[in-house]
């Protein structure tokens, strides 16, 4: 809450059934009342970050801009994706999920 954005660190590679010999670390995170968790697939990062290797940085920057907006977060992110794509089709999925703790 308060407009801050704190990325959670990765626990490993993308979880994918083809990676049978990989293992992933489990972690727990505590969330206070009013905190919003924003999850997204790599297609969202590609759509916002383009060919840049820093798509996570682009998303964090966008979330910081939108943190105090009255417009619902997912709507704002999707609008930004559409603005950036210029109406072209997306080559990957765009999956977004936000959860706000009461």
C-alpha positions as CSV (number, residue, x, y, z in Angstrom):
1,X,0.0,0.0,0.0
2,X,1.1,3.6,-0.3
3,X,2.1,3.3,-3.9
4,X,5.3,1.2,-3.3
5,X,6.2,-1.6,-5.7
6,X,8.4,-4.5,-4.4
7,X,9.2,-7.2,-7.0
8,X,9.5,-10.8,-5.6
9,X,12.6,-12.6,-6.6
10,X,12.5,-15.6,-8.9
11,X,12.8,-19.1,-7.5
12,X,14.2,-20.6,-10.7
13,X,13.3,-21.2,-14.3
14,X,9.8,-21.1,-15.6
15,X,7.8,-24.0,-14.2
16,X,7.1,-26.2,-17.3
17,X,6.4,-29.9,-17.6
18,X,9.2,-30.4,-20.2
19,X,11.8,-29.5,-17.5
20,X,11.4,-32.7,-15.6
21,X,14.9,-32.7,-14.2
22,X,14.6,-29.2,-12.7
23,X,13.7,-28.3,-9.2
24,X,12.2,-25.2,-7.8
25,X,12.5,-23.6,-4.4
26,X,9.4,-22.8,-2.4
27,X,9.2,-19.5,-0.5
28,X,6.6,-17.8,1.6
29,X,5.7,-14.1,1.5
30,X,3.6,-12.3,4.1
31,X,1.2,-9.7,2.8
32,X,-0.4,-6.9,4.8
33,X,-3.9,-5.6,4.5
34,X,-4.3,-3.5,1.4
35,X,-1.3,-5.0,-0.5
36,X,-1.9,-6.0,-4.1
37,X,-0.1,-8.9,-5.7
38,X,0.3,-8.6,-9.5
39,X,1.2,-11.8,-11.5
40,X,1.7,-11.9,-15.2
41,X,3.0,-14.2,-17.9
42,X,6.1,-13.5,-20.1
43,X,3.8,-12.4,-22.9
44,X,2.9,-9.3,-20.9
45,X,6.6,-8.6,-20.4
46,X,7.3,-9.0,-24.1
47,X,4.3,-6.7,-25.0
48,X,5.5,-4.0,-22.6
49,X,9.2,-4.4,-22.8
50,X,9.5,-5.2,-26.5
51,X,12.9,-6.7,-27.4
52,X,14.5,-5.4,-24.3
53,X,15.9,-7.8,-21.7
54,X,14.6,-5.6,-19.0
55,X,10.8,-6.2,-19.4
56,X,10.5,-6.8,-15.6
57,X,12.0,-3.3,-15.0
58,X,9.5,-1.8,-17.5
59,X,6.6,-3.5,-15.7
60,X,7.8,-2.4,-12.3
61,X,8.1,1.2,-13.6
62,X,4.6,1.0,-15.1
63,X,3.2,-0.4,-11.8
64,X,4.9,2.5,-9.9
65,X,3.2,5.0,-12.3
66,X,-0.2,3.3,-11.9
67,X,0.0,2.7,-8.2
68,X,-2.0,5.8,-7.3
69,X,-4.3,5.8,-10.2
70,X,-8.1,5.5,-9.7
71,X,-8.4,3.3,-12.8
72,X,-8.3,-0.5,-12.1
73,X,-4.8,-1.8,-12.5
74,X,-5.5,-4.6,-14.9
75,X,-7.4,-2.3,-17.2
76,X,-4.6,0.3,-17.1
77,X,-2.0,-2.4,-18.0
78,X,-4.0,-3.7,-20.9
79,X,-4.6,-0.2,-22.2
80,X,-0.8,0.4,-22.1
81,X,-0.2,-2.9,-23.9
82,X,-2.6,-1.9,-26.7
83,X,-1.1,1.5,-27.0
84,X,2.4,-0.1,-27.3
85,X,1.3,-2.7,-29.8
86,X,-0.5,-0.3,-32.1
87,X,-3.3,-2.8,-32.6
88,X,-1.0,-5.5,-33.9
89,X,-1.8,-9.0,-32.7
90,X,0.2,-10.4,-29.8
91,X,2.5,-13.4,-30.6
92,X,2.1,-14.7,-27.0
93,X,-0.6,-15.0,-24.3
94,X,-1.4,-12.0,-22.1
95,X,-2.3,-13.4,-18.7
96,X,-2.7,-11.0,-15.8
97,X,-3.9,-11.6,-12.3
98,X,-4.1,-9.2,-9.3
99,X,-5.1,-10.1,-5.8
100,X,-5.7,-7.5,-3.1
101,X,-5.5,-8.4,0.6
102,X,-8.5,-7.1,2.6
